[in-house]
Amino acid sequence: MTASDMATNADKVNLLGLSRKKMEAFFEALGEKKFRANQVIQWIHQHGVDDIDAMTNVSKALRTRLHEVAEIRGPEVVHHHQSRDGTRKWVMKMAGGNSVETVLIPDGDRATLCVSSQIGCSLDCTFCSTGKRGFNRNLSAAEIIGQVWIAMRTFLPYDRTTSRPITNVVMMGMGEPLLNFDNVVDAMDLMMDDWAYSISKRRVTLSTSGVVPALDKLGAVSDVSLAISLHAANDELREQLVPLNRKYPIAELLAATKRYLAGLSDKRKATIEYTLIDGVNDQPKHARELAAVLRDLPCKVNLIPFNPFSESSFRRPSNETVKRFQDILSRAGYVATVRTPRGDDIDAACGQLVGQFEDRTRRSARLNIPVANLAS
């Protein structure tokens, strides 16, 4: 395949989304040495450039050729909001006019970027605003890593040797990452690439609702950290909160999680995400059930008090209920933390991301599910 062939469909190759392997293949197709990939990746992702002529250690002849067959094109920032607690949210327009939301959460010397992988979500989890809005399409690798690129450019210039404006990335934004497997893996590879963002594999986390075959596939190609979006400890309740559970029940999901952890070169724990919903899954019996079902899994538990949104009749539990649930898990020997709501004044909290897009599933017209209809 020639470089011109690679550019046929979209006229020009968007260099922003090329992983190291694909960038090397691109330059070899141009008749260039593979080391050019390192140079260009560094210019794009460490220096934040979108101008090929700014790459001063690339020959003028090669820059001219790159102008003919390539471009560096990130998402368009439509809105940039900042919360009173310092949380930032970007609304980014993608190809086709749809938009997604990306959130940066500062916390002392850490700053975590929550990245979207799809426009909308096809999984229809009942407690998530994104799921209520339906699904449009997968994001390209350029659109995924472009969210990191846009956020990093907000802080330019900065000295990578003394400070990093983004220390952690979580694939916990809009969409189910494992249903956009190849593009998500390419984007995460760039996050961890030393010539790009050089973020530790322990600080890049993929969150999944439990696409078991894709989780096993992930273990063969990546070693990022893992978060499991669980939210219930029995299949009856989880099937109502997370419909994917009908296909991949809890036992299968936890077995796949164990396999993934066993395949890592270091000892790491999975993070179990559990959204606490008033009167649905927040009672002591639910906490004891959760402690029992996680008994053989190396994990920590992240409790997330439900963040309200307009299409849902669910409610956030009281602080006392959350503390009681946490205490039961702690006494059972688990590290259980409570996620403090961040950015809820700009609808940037967990479960509140919606973007703006055409719903191809027509799910957005569906009525609310009353709490009373859920098993307890």
Disulfide bonds with the S-S distance in Angstrom:
none
